[in-house]
Structures are given as C-alpha cells and as structure tokens.
Amino acid sequence: MAVALGSAVAVLAVAWFGNNVDLRSDRRGGSRSSDSASGRGADSSGDKSKDGFPEAKYRLTVPRTLLGGKYELAEDKSAEQRPEMAGMSEANIRNPQPAVAHWLSESDGGVLAVSGLYGSIKDPDEARDAILRGAAGAKGAAQVVAPRNATPAGSDVTITCQVLTGKQQDGSAMTFPMCAWADDNTNGSVAMVTPATAAQSPQDVDMDVVAETTVKVREEMRKPVG
C-alpha cells in the first residue's frame, strides 16, 4: 500500500504546481469576475484594498497531528516549496506562502495529504477550481468523478470535491477522492487515502464525508495571523 499512498501525495504536489501555472495564465486572460463578485465560497470580511485584494488575516499552519490526533505528521514540504513562491504575486493571489505536507495514520494505514497556500486571494472560486484542475491534469491521474460543490454543516465556505484514479507500480488501479476550499486568505486541497478507499469503486465514494473531513482539516490548519 505504500506505493499507493506515495502516489496520492505526488498528485497533491502536482496540484500545488498546477495552481501556480493557472495563476500565471490569469495574467493573460484575467481572473473570473462573475463568481467572485458574489463572494461565493469566500470567507470575506469586506476589508479589501482598492485593487480588490483582501487583508491577510489568516494563515495555514502544519500541525503535528490532524483530525483529533488520528493522523501524525510524516513530512512537511512547505520549506522546499517556499523558494518557488519567493517574491511571487499573481493576478489572483498576492504574497502566497506554501503549506504542503502529509500525515499518516497507524490505525488504518491511511495517508492524509494537504497541498495549500495562504496570502491574499482576490477570487477564491477560481483559486479553488485551479488547484483541482492541477490535480486532475497530473501525469498518471484521471478524473473519473467530476467536481461538485458541497457545503457541509457548519462550514462557511464552499468545498468542491472530485474523484481521481491512478496506477500503482503493479498496474492495479487506485481510487482517491480529493476536495478543495478557498477563502480570502487560504486555499488548499485535501486527499485522504486508506487501503479500503484505494480499492473502492470511484462511483461509490461518499464525497460528502470527504467534504466534511476537509472542513475539519481547514479548521485545524487555519489560524489568525500574528
């Protein structure tokens, strides 16, 4: 199962880079304005600068454990990604900082991988969609269940989820769902894979459960600046 778990982490890393590529393309094509004007999916305080960027009030941390201690930190790759972000501000995200890591669970042999960033996000809807596009377009990954939105009970942001498949080294298929969120300051994608879910049919994945997990991960990682 180690191969499958590694594959999940790899796809999440590609989602990170895919997000940046999409942001660079926004310079040429501009970001979407119709959805962002409505504030859908944004944890908006209304404190925006003249050019539309919100004040940076929240950041993402990489805690030692997640989901009540079930998952323990295995690797934090944020520092490795930071040079890629140094001095970079794009059409949709200003002063981005990475939060990229994965956690392991001894109880069920699972991995929880997060690929995220924090900064000032002008259009949360586009940021959320971009990170999902990046993962779906990763080499060796295939999107088999299209993205759909969910708003779990108690959530103040829209969560969008999709189901991807990949191949293990022995040629067998692996299923893993992933969800993403974005608000005025934070943007991340979450994939949680166990031996049971990896062998599951993509159509049988309960994306509402994954969305609820994503909300919990966001709550545990998202902290006020300062």
Backbone bond lengths (Angstrom), bond angles and torsions (degrees), N, CA, C in turn:
res aa  C-N    CA-C-N  psi(-1)  N-CA   C-N-CA  omega(-1)  CA-C   N-CA-C  phi
1 M - - - 1.463 - - 1.513 111.87 -
2 A 1.337 117.72 -17.05 1.462 120.34 -178.42 1.518 111.65 -59.51
3 V 1.345 116.45 -35.68 1.466 119.88 179.57 1.510 110.59 -63.36
4 A 1.328 115.94 -44.11 1.465 120.22 -179.46 1.516 110.77 -62.86
5 L 1.316 117.22 -43.17 1.450 120.14 -179.24 1.515 110.43 -64.53
6 G 1.322 117.26 -40.82 1.457 120.21 177.20 1.509 111.89 -61.72
7 S 1.328 116.86 -37.41 1.459 120.60 179.11 1.517 110.88 -63.59
8 A 1.318 115.94 -40.67 1.465 119.33 179.45 1.517 110.92 -61.23
9 V 1.324 116.35 -44.62 1.459 120.10 179.10 1.528 110.20 -63.01
10 A 1.325 117.56 -40.37 1.457 121.14 -179.52 1.522 111.68 -61.35
11 V 1.319 116.70 -42.34 1.461 119.53 179.96 1.521 111.20 -66.17
12 L 1.335 116.79 -37.64 1.457 118.86 177.08 1.531 111.06 -64.18
13 A 1.324 117.12 -36.55 1.456 120.13 176.83 1.524 110.70 -63.81
14 V 1.329 116.38 -40.11 1.455 119.89 177.72 1.528 110.61 -65.22
15 A 1.327 116.52 -33.36 1.465 119.82 176.66 1.528 110.06 -59.86
16 W 1.329 115.48 -39.55 1.470 120.73 178.23 1.534 110.51 -59.14
17 F 1.320 116.45 -51.12 1.452 119.69 -179.41 1.523 111.48 -68.77
18 G 1.341 116.71 -34.99 1.455 119.42 176.83 1.514 111.74 -61.80
19 N 1.323 116.17 -35.66 1.457 119.99 177.74 1.522 110.37 -62.49
20 N 1.329 116.79 -43.13 1.456 119.91 -179.00 1.530 111.51 -66.63
21 V 1.320 116.86 -39.80 1.467 119.89 178.36 1.518 110.32 -61.49
22 D 1.320 116.73 -43.97 1.455 120.23 179.04 1.520 111.43 -62.28
23 L 1.336 116.42 -37.56 1.448 118.79 179.46 1.518 111.22 -66.09
24 R 1.319 116.31 -38.58 1.467 118.41 178.19 1.517 111.37 -64.11
25 S 1.325 116.52 -35.26 1.464 119.01 179.18 1.517 111.12 -68.19
26 D 1.357 117.27 -23.86 1.452 120.10 178.40 1.523 111.59 -63.04
27 R 1.330 117.26 -24.88 1.459 118.79 177.53 1.515 111.51 -60.78
28 R 1.337 114.29 -34.04 1.455 117.95 -178.10 1.521 111.47 -86.36
29 G 1.354 115.11 -40.42 1.455 117.30 -173.85 1.505 114.65 -102.47
30 G 1.364 116.77 -11.58 1.449 119.22 -177.77 1.513 110.76 81.01
31 S 1.306 116.40 159.51 1.452 120.10 179.32 1.511 109.68 -92.96
32 R 1.356 114.76 161.96 1.442 118.74 -179.52 1.517 109.70 -66.74
33 S 1.318 116.85 141.83 1.450 119.74 179.60 1.512 112.71 -113.12
34 S 1.336 118.41 -26.22 1.452 120.47 -173.64 1.518 112.09 -65.90
35 D 1.348 118.09 -44.64 1.448 120.78 -178.63 1.517 111.55 -77.10
36 S 1.336 117.17 -40.03 1.449 119.41 -175.91 1.513 110.73 -67.06
37 A 1.321 117.79 -29.58 1.450 120.04 179.79 1.516 111.14 -63.45
38 S 1.335 116.96 -28.74 1.459 120.67 -178.87 1.512 111.96 -81.88
39 G 1.345 116.31 -16.05 1.456 120.05 -179.00 1.506 113.04 77.24
40 R 1.328 120.28 15.05 1.454 121.92 179.96 1.514 110.08 -59.52
41 G 1.336 115.21 131.41 1.449 120.02 175.40 1.506 114.09 77.50
42 A 1.327 118.44 -1.80 1.452 120.56 -176.41 1.511 111.11 -98.78
43 D 1.325 116.08 139.57 1.448 122.07 172.67 1.522 106.38 -90.97
44 S 1.295 115.93 70.05 1.455 121.18 -166.83 1.515 111.96 -89.51
45 S 1.308 115.71 131.37 1.451 120.95 177.33 1.512 111.34 -98.00
46 G 1.327 117.68 -9.06 1.450 121.34 -177.90 1.510 113.14 87.33
47 D 1.355 117.51 -6.69 1.457 121.06 -179.43 1.519 109.36 -86.61
48 K 1.324 116.55 85.10 1.446 121.44 -178.43 1.518 110.22 -117.92
49 S 1.338 115.99 148.17 1.450 120.59 177.60 1.521 109.64 -76.58
50 K 1.309 116.57 175.24 1.462 121.06 -177.82 1.523 111.82 -61.73
51 D 1.333 117.10 -27.68 1.463 119.39 -179.77 1.529 111.97 -93.12
52 G 1.319 117.14 10.50 1.461 120.34 171.84 1.512 116.24 93.75
53 F 1.339 118.60 -1.85 1.462 120.14 -179.78 1.529 110.41 -86.35
54 P 1.332 116.74 133.25 1.465 119.72 -179.90 1.522 112.06 -75.49
55 E 1.313 115.45 159.20 1.456 121.21 175.43 1.525 109.07 -67.48
56 A 1.328 116.53 140.03 1.466 120.84 179.88 1.527 109.21 -80.74
57 K 1.333 116.21 102.90 1.464 121.66 -178.41 1.524 112.61 -110.94
58 Y 1.349 117.24 -17.60 1.457 120.61 -176.52 1.519 110.88 -130.83
59 R 1.317 116.08 154.58 1.460 123.15 177.60 1.519 108.32 -135.40
60 L 1.329 116.21 169.96 1.459 121.66 174.24 1.519 109.37 -107.09
61 T 1.316 115.98 132.62 1.449 121.75 175.38 1.529 108.79 -105.75
62 V 1.325 116.29 166.88 1.470 121.52 174.97 1.524 107.01 -118.95
63 P 1.325 117.20 89.94 1.466 119.96 -176.21 1.529 113.00 -72.49
64 R 1.307 115.52 160.75 1.468 120.84 -179.44 1.519 111.33 -66.37
65 T 1.329 116.70 -33.49 1.461 120.96 177.76 1.525 109.94 -133.96
66 L 1.335 115.46 159.23 1.461 121.58 176.11 1.527 109.91 -134.55
67 L 1.311 114.82 160.15 1.464 123.22 177.26 1.524 111.39 55.68
68 G 1.325 113.51 53.84 1.456 119.49 175.53 1.507 114.58 68.98
69 G 1.324 116.54 24.49 1.458 120.59 177.89 1.517 114.76 93.02
70 K 1.333 117.59 -1.48 1.467 119.97 -178.95 1.521 111.55 -66.34
71 Y 1.326 117.03 -37.50 1.466 121.66 -177.98 1.519 109.90 -109.27
72 E 1.341 115.92 129.75 1.457 121.76 179.20 1.520 110.18 -107.83
73 L 1.322 115.74 140.41 1.458 121.46 -176.70 1.526 111.13 -59.06
74 A 1.335 116.28 127.47 1.458 122.14 177.92 1.520 111.16 -104.85
75 E 1.331 117.02 -39.99 1.469 120.18 -179.37 1.517 110.18 -157.03
76 D 1.318 115.31 131.19 1.461 122.68 175.59 1.524 107.86 -110.28
77 K 1.332 116.24 111.63 1.465 121.06 -176.89 1.535 112.06 -101.60
78 S 1.322 116.72 12.87 1.460 120.24 -177.42 1.527 111.99 -59.59
79 A 1.321 117.01 -43.71 1.467 120.07 -178.30 1.521 111.53 -63.29
80 E 1.331 116.83 -35.81 1.470 120.11 178.34 1.523 111.35 -66.50
81 Q 1.330 117.33 -33.10 1.455 121.28 -178.48 1.523 112.45 -82.45
82 R 1.334 117.01 -19.78 1.465 120.15 -172.96 1.524 113.66 -59.76
83 P 1.351 120.20 -41.25 1.475 118.49 178.37 1.522 113.41 -58.57
84 E 1.332 117.59 -30.84 1.459 120.69 178.29 1.529 111.44 -66.15
85 M 1.332 115.23 -25.89 1.458 120.51 -176.51 1.517 113.37 -95.86
86 A 1.326 117.39 -12.06 1.459 121.30 -172.13 1.531 111.92 -56.18
87 G 1.313 115.19 122.36 1.462 120.99 176.42 1.508 114.71 69.88
88 M 1.342 117.54 9.65 1.460 119.78 -174.84 1.516 110.80 -97.37
89 S 1.327 116.25 125.22 1.453 122.19 170.03 1.515 107.08 -130.26
90 E 1.310 115.33 134.40 1.457 120.65 -175.75 1.518 110.98 -113.30
91 A 1.316 115.45 -177.86 1.458 120.35 -177.01 1.514 112.13 -61.66
92 N 1.330 117.50 -29.48 1.462 120.64 -173.95 1.520 113.65 -113.16
93 I 1.339 118.58 -21.57 1.460 121.43 -177.13 1.515 110.07 -131.16
94 R 1.302 116.77 126.57 1.464 122.36 -178.81 1.520 109.73 -107.36
95 N 1.337 115.62 134.52 1.466 123.10 177.91 1.533 113.21 53.15
96 P 1.327 117.95 52.77 1.472 119.79 -178.04 1.530 112.42 -70.96
97 Q 1.323 115.38 142.73 1.456 123.18 175.11 1.523 107.96 -127.89
98 P 1.336 118.36 138.63 1.472 120.48 -174.79 1.515 114.55 -83.61
99 A 1.322 114.78 152.40 1.465 123.19 169.32 1.528 105.69 -141.79
100 V 1.329 116.29 93.64 1.464 122.47 -172.76 1.532 108.43 -128.71
101 A 1.325 116.75 118.90 1.464 119.41 -176.04 1.521 109.86 -162.57
102 H 1.341 114.64 168.28 1.462 118.42 170.25 1.523 110.39 -140.83
103 W 1.328 114.02 152.18 1.451 123.78 -175.64 1.526 108.87 -123.46
104 L 1.329 117.21 150.19 1.460 121.82 -179.53 1.527 110.53 -118.60
105 S 1.335 115.01 148.85 1.461 121.44 177.77 1.519 109.53 -115.13
106 E 1.326 116.46 123.61 1.455 120.50 176.86 1.523 111.24 -74.78
107 S 1.314 117.72 -25.99 1.460 120.63 -173.74 1.521 113.04 -71.05
108 D 1.335 117.84 -36.37 1.469 119.17 -178.81 1.528 113.41 -128.42
109 G 1.340 117.67 9.50 1.455 120.90 178.66 1.517 113.64 67.92
110 G 1.329 117.09 24.19 1.455 120.83 -175.28 1.515 113.61 -94.27
111 V 1.318 114.39 166.96 1.460 122.26 174.00 1.512 108.22 -127.92
112 L 1.301 115.77 141.36 1.463 122.75 173.99 1.517 106.67 -121.35
113 A 1.321 116.24 118.74 1.463 121.21 -176.76 1.520 110.03 -116.25
114 V 1.324 115.38 135.59 1.462 121.54 178.32 1.516 109.18 -125.29
115 S 1.315 115.90 130.50 1.462 121.97 173.20 1.519 106.43 -122.32
116 G 1.321 116.75 111.38 1.455 118.87 -174.04 1.507 113.70 -147.08
117 L 1.311 114.21 175.31 1.451 121.94 176.21 1.516 108.86 -150.80
118 Y 1.342 115.08 164.59 1.453 120.04 174.25 1.524 109.03 -140.99
119 G 1.309 114.91 154.32 1.456 122.02 -176.52 1.521 108.04 166.37
120 S 1.332 116.96 -142.21 1.464 121.91 174.72 1.522 107.87 -113.56
121 I 1.323 116.41 117.96 1.456 121.85 -172.59 1.526 109.56 -111.74
122 K 1.314 114.79 116.73 1.469 120.82 -175.58 1.524 111.81 -74.10
123 D 1.325 117.20 -41.73 1.464 122.27 -177.09 1.526 108.73 -128.54
124 P 1.339 118.00 90.56 1.470 120.53 -178.51 1.519 113.15 -59.12
125 D 1.336 118.37 -36.27 1.461 120.19 -178.89 1.522 111.23 -61.20
126 E 1.323 116.69 -44.24 1.463 120.25 179.52 1.522 111.24 -67.20
127 A 1.333 116.94 -38.80 1.466 120.39 178.92 1.523 110.91 -63.06
128 R 1.334 116.43 -41.69 1.470 120.70 179.24 1.532 110.97 -65.08
129 D 1.331 116.16 -44.44 1.465 119.83 -179.58 1.530 111.43 -65.93
130 A 1.334 116.29 -36.84 1.461 120.31 -175.94 1.519 112.10 -64.90
131 I 1.327 117.13 -39.66 1.464 118.91 -177.63 1.528 110.68 -69.97
132 L 1.341 117.13 -30.31 1.462 120.56 175.21 1.525 111.04 -72.17
133 R 1.317 116.97 -39.45 1.474 119.91 176.71 1.520 110.80 -61.27
134 G 1.323 115.83 -40.41 1.460 119.47 -179.88 1.512 112.47 -61.12
135 A 1.336 116.85 -41.86 1.463 120.39 179.54 1.520 111.34 -69.91
136 A 1.338 117.03 -42.69 1.464 120.51 -178.88 1.517 111.79 -64.74
137 G 1.328 117.51 -27.17 1.456 121.34 -179.50 1.511 113.86 -92.61
138 A 1.336 117.46 6.03 1.461 120.74 -178.80 1.523 110.85 -67.92
139 K 1.321 115.20 146.91 1.460 120.70 177.14 1.520 109.87 -61.65
140 G 1.318 116.57 128.04 1.449 121.57 178.62 1.513 114.25 89.12
141 A 1.347 117.06 -4.03 1.465 120.32 178.88 1.514 110.40 -108.37
142 A 1.311 116.10 149.57 1.463 121.79 176.55 1.515 108.72 -136.37
143 Q 1.310 115.38 133.10 1.461 120.33 177.39 1.530 108.47 -84.62
144 V 1.326 117.71 117.55 1.465 121.16 -176.98 1.529 112.84 -110.94
145 V 1.314 116.79 -18.96 1.462 121.36 171.66 1.517 107.12 -126.56
146 A 1.322 116.24 117.67 1.463 122.34 -173.40 1.532 111.42 -64.33
147 P 1.326 116.79 154.59 1.467 120.61 179.33 1.523 112.45 -59.67
148 R 1.311 115.00 140.70 1.462 120.29 172.22 1.520 108.55 -143.18
149 N 1.309 115.14 151.63 1.455 121.19 -176.18 1.521 111.46 -88.46
150 A 1.321 114.50 149.26 1.455 121.65 174.76 1.522 107.93 -144.70
151 T 1.294 116.33 148.56 1.460 121.20 174.41 1.526 107.51 -129.15
152 P 1.329 116.93 87.46 1.465 120.18 -178.18 1.526 111.96 -59.15
153 A 1.301 115.73 154.38 1.458 121.25 179.13 1.525 110.13 -54.94
154 G 1.316 115.51 131.06 1.451 120.59 178.52 1.514 114.75 87.33
155 S 1.340 117.40 -5.37 1.460 120.33 -178.85 1.519 110.83 -86.88
156 D 1.328 116.32 140.35 1.458 120.68 177.24 1.526 111.80 -103.21
157 V 1.337 116.84 8.03 1.463 121.05 177.71 1.527 109.91 -134.28
158 T 1.329 114.99 158.83 1.459 120.59 173.97 1.523 109.51 -78.31
159 I 1.318 116.40 136.31 1.460 122.77 174.50 1.525 106.92 -110.64
160 T 1.328 117.53 130.31 1.457 121.79 177.69 1.529 108.76 -114.29
161 C 1.339 116.17 130.64 1.462 120.96 -175.35 1.528 111.58 -125.16
162 Q 1.324 115.69 150.28 1.453 123.12 175.18 1.524 108.20 -143.71
163 V 1.328 116.67 166.18 1.457 120.72 176.65 1.522 108.43 -121.79
164 L 1.324 115.83 128.88 1.460 122.78 179.70 1.527 109.52 -113.85
165 T 1.309 115.85 159.04 1.460 121.62 170.30 1.520 109.07 -126.39
166 G 1.319 115.05 153.94 1.445 121.49 176.08 1.512 109.59 -145.09
167 K 1.309 116.41 177.85 1.460 121.59 -179.42 1.518 110.26 -113.38
168 Q 1.323 115.72 135.11 1.447 120.23 171.02 1.531 108.82 -81.58
169 Q 1.315 116.01 169.47 1.461 120.12 -177.48 1.520 112.39 -62.80
170 D 1.333 117.46 -25.61 1.456 119.87 178.63 1.531 112.04 -84.79
171 G 1.343 116.66 3.07 1.456 120.83 177.22 1.512 114.83 91.70
172 S 1.319 117.25 -9.99 1.461 119.52 179.97 1.528 110.62 -75.19
173 A 1.323 115.29 154.15 1.461 120.81 -176.57 1.527 110.93 -82.75
174 M 1.311 115.67 151.94 1.453 122.45 176.70 1.520 108.11 -130.41
175 T 1.318 116.11 133.13 1.461 121.83 177.84 1.519 109.35 -105.86
176 F 1.317 116.59 132.73 1.460 117.41 170.05 1.523 111.00 -148.75
177 P 1.330 115.43 129.83 1.454 120.93 175.68 1.517 110.47 -84.44
178 M 1.297 116.35 153.89 1.459 120.33 173.18 1.514 108.98 -144.58
179 C 1.308 115.64 147.42 1.458 122.46 178.66 1.520 109.08 -127.77
180 A 1.317 116.00 157.71 1.459 121.08 179.75 1.524 110.12 -138.17
181 W 1.317 114.66 152.11 1.457 121.20 173.72 1.525 108.30 -133.90
182 A 1.314 116.25 164.72 1.459 122.16 169.68 1.515 107.93 -156.25
183 D 1.326 115.80 141.01 1.452 121.54 172.68 1.524 107.23 -133.52
184 D 1.308 117.75 -164.82 1.461 120.35 -176.22 1.529 113.09 -62.21
185 N 1.333 116.88 -25.05 1.462 120.05 -173.51 1.522 115.38 -125.21
186 T 1.332 118.55 -21.56 1.461 119.90 -175.42 1.517 111.55 -130.38
187 N 1.327 114.94 148.72 1.467 122.49 -177.78 1.521 107.15 -146.20
188 G 1.326 117.16 126.88 1.458 118.18 -179.15 1.514 112.63 -156.92
189 S 1.329 114.65 159.27 1.462 121.46 173.46 1.520 108.13 -123.47
190 V 1.330 114.55 146.92 1.461 121.45 -176.00 1.520 109.05 -129.47
191 A 1.334 116.82 130.22 1.460 122.32 171.35 1.518 107.96 -126.94
192 M 1.311 116.14 131.84 1.455 121.13 178.69 1.526 107.88 -126.08
193 V 1.336 116.89 116.79 1.462 121.80 -173.86 1.527 109.36 -124.50
194 T 1.329 115.57 131.86 1.462 122.33 173.40 1.528 107.51 -124.20
195 P 1.333 118.16 165.75 1.468 118.83 175.89 1.521 112.45 -54.12
196 A 1.333 117.52 -35.53 1.467 120.81 -179.26 1.520 111.57 -70.38
197 T 1.339 117.21 -45.93 1.464 119.37 -177.34 1.526 111.34 -72.14
198 A 1.332 117.50 -29.88 1.464 120.15 179.84 1.523 111.39 -64.21
199 A 1.335 116.43 -31.12 1.466 121.22 -178.96 1.529 112.63 -91.70
200 Q 1.302 116.96 -1.51 1.460 121.92 -176.33 1.526 111.75 -75.67
201 S 1.322 117.16 149.37 1.458 120.90 172.69 1.530 108.74 -66.29
202 P 1.332 118.49 135.38 1.472 120.38 -179.29 1.518 113.10 -54.49
203 Q 1.327 116.80 -36.19 1.462 120.43 -177.92 1.525 112.55 -72.15
204 D 1.326 117.18 -15.38 1.455 120.66 -179.33 1.520 113.21 -92.97
205 V 1.319 116.91 -3.21 1.461 120.11 -178.99 1.530 109.74 -67.70
206 D 1.298 116.35 130.22 1.462 121.98 176.69 1.529 107.94 -87.39
207 M 1.322 116.57 94.95 1.457 120.09 -175.49 1.520 112.48 -70.59
208 D 1.325 118.03 -20.67 1.461 119.74 175.80 1.524 110.86 -64.68
209 V 1.338 115.77 -38.18 1.460 119.87 178.15 1.530 110.50 -66.34
210 V 1.326 116.80 -41.61 1.467 120.50 178.87 1.522 110.25 -65.70
211 A 1.324 116.94 -37.87 1.466 120.89 178.15 1.526 110.65 -63.81
212 E 1.323 116.69 -41.60 1.461 120.56 178.38 1.529 110.86 -64.05
213 T 1.328 116.56 -38.64 1.459 120.66 176.95 1.522 110.63 -63.98
214 T 1.325 116.27 -40.70 1.459 120.98 179.80 1.527 111.01 -61.90
215 V 1.324 116.64 -40.24 1.467 120.30 177.07 1.526 110.40 -60.93
216 K 1.328 117.33 -42.42 1.466 121.17 179.72 1.531 110.97 -65.04
217 V 1.348 116.43 -41.55 1.462 120.05 178.66 1.528 110.03 -62.37
218 R 1.318 116.12 -44.69 1.473 120.20 178.27 1.520 110.55 -58.17
219 E 1.330 116.64 -45.65 1.456 120.46 -179.26 1.527 112.05 -60.52
220 E 1.326 117.23 -37.00 1.460 120.77 -177.91 1.520 112.96 -79.83
221 M 1.325 117.92 -25.52 1.467 120.89 -178.04 1.520 113.25 -95.59
222 R 1.310 118.04 -26.43 1.473 122.48 -173.23 1.533 109.98 -87.06
223 K 1.333 116.10 119.96 1.450 121.53 -177.37 1.535 110.32 -132.97
224 P 1.331 117.60 153.36 1.466 119.97 177.11 1.526 111.81 -62.09
225 V 1.307 116.61 147.07 1.459 121.71 175.56 1.525 108.97 -68.62
226 G 1.327 116.56 139.51 1.445 120.03 176.54 1.516 112.77 101.61
